[in-house]
Amino acid sequence: MTAQLHFLDWLVIAAYILVLLYLGISQFKQNRTSSEQYILAGRKLSLPAFVATLVATWYGGILGIGENIYLYGIQTWFIFGLPYYIFAILFSLFLADKIRSKKTVSIPDHFRSHYSPNAGIISAVLVLILASPAPYILSLGILIKFLSGIPLSWALILATGISMSYTWFGGFNSVVKTDYVQFIFMFAGFALLLFFSWMKLGPPSTAFQEIPSGHFDPMGGKSSGYVMVWFFIALWTFIDPGFHQRTSAADSSKTARNGILTAVGFWFIFDMMTLLTGLYAKSLITTNEPMFAFVMLAQENILPPVLLGIFITGLLATLMSTVDSFGFISAVTFGRDILWRIKSPKSENQKPMHFTQSGIIAVGFLAVLLAFTIPSVIDLWFTIGTVIIPGLLIPFLLTFTSITIRPKFTSLFILLPPVFSAIWLAGSSLELHSIFSLQAFYPGIFLSMILAVIFRTSSR
């Protein structure tokens, strides 16, 4: 199935891509002065820039969100919205000031300074997986295939090339500059779709009458255990490298703290728009491809040419803002926190930046391979969160307490929980025993807690 767009819609999309490339590449000279400038925009991120880049980066799985709303209704907000607000607020209140004051560049840097060089390398490998842009490249590739009809393989390569090209030139500053544009398009696109849906189909009280009652159940027909594990996966927020990078790049602790709280408000507004438009799609459309529910709703005589182009651009912006951000974080992790650290240079100069630029190419290639391997956005989220979070969460939070871990055990403390979760997940997939019916996240996080007690030393 391929979307049918007017040439005016294509003009809007083309103009958007050209603006992104111009804004991103124009930062080239400015960001070659130092690695800190290239990776953290000189730690001068203002409140508007902080909010725009954090909000825009958060919604890379928009097609998966549309699919989940179409299939399970308001459950989507309870697993992909509410818990993230809670943990983002806690992050802003208890961690933002501390992270900003430490002046570290990345989460692996943080682990390196608190634990050991080896712990820094291991945490970098985990962060590299956690921050992989693969789920969002997959979504973007699927959308490009749907819009243009080109094969998925070429759509994935095109999605990766466009979204990560300008970050090679301008680094984090390019990400921030383009996020302003993407922020505007993503909100404008869904505001238009919601407004026109309301006008043509009526208010929700009448338009949603034919929707199955299960779509208004917070559980969405799933077990409480399934919903609860997604709540725990939302602990991802505490170790989200995007949060850490933006907090470190803020011009002050106050900007970071207030920026996150403001972002929560914008996330709630955007979530309500996507939830309502998804339910409008459920009330109007019957499809075997719910991933495209938003696009199908927009095409059902809801939006005229140009406005349809703005909405499609909003979808692209929602995806691309996450691809470029996570792609850049992964490149920093791979290039600077792994390759550069292994080489142990005597002085930074501009070498970390050069490694990061090489990392952008490598990460793009690896992300495309991962997208082919696990061709489901929700499955990618679930698998990555289930395996990686147990290895990073407890060790990261302990660095802000008086508890210390014996140096010779720090690597095992970080490495064993994700290995255990991965083995448990494999056992669950192979149905080796009934015990493996327990979600793999829980054994991993419990092991991390146990190791924290076993490996701890005396208080600082």
ABEGO torsion letter per residue (X at the ends): XBBBBBAAAAAAAAAAAAAAAAAAAAAAAAAAABAAAAAAGGGABBAAAAAAAAAAAAAAAAAAAAAAAAAAEAAAAAAAAAAAAAAAAAAAAAAAAAAAAAGBABAAAAAAAABBAAAAAAAAAAAAAAABAAAAAAAAAAAAAAAAGBBAAAAAAAAAAAAAAAAAAAEAAAAAAAAAAAAAAAAAAAAAAAAAAAAAAEBAAAAAAABBAAAABAAGGBBAAAAAAAAAAAAAAAABAAAAAAAAABABAAAAAAAAAAAAAAAAAAAAAAAAAAAAAAAABBBABAAAAAAAAAABGABBBGAAAAAAAAAAAAAAAAAAAAAAAAAAAAAAAAAAAAAGBABAEAAAAAAAAAAAAAAAAAAAAAAAABABAAAAAAAAAAAAAAAAAAAAAAAABABBBBAAAAAAAAAAAAAAAAAAAAAAAAGABAAAABBAAAAAAAAAAAAAAAABBBBX
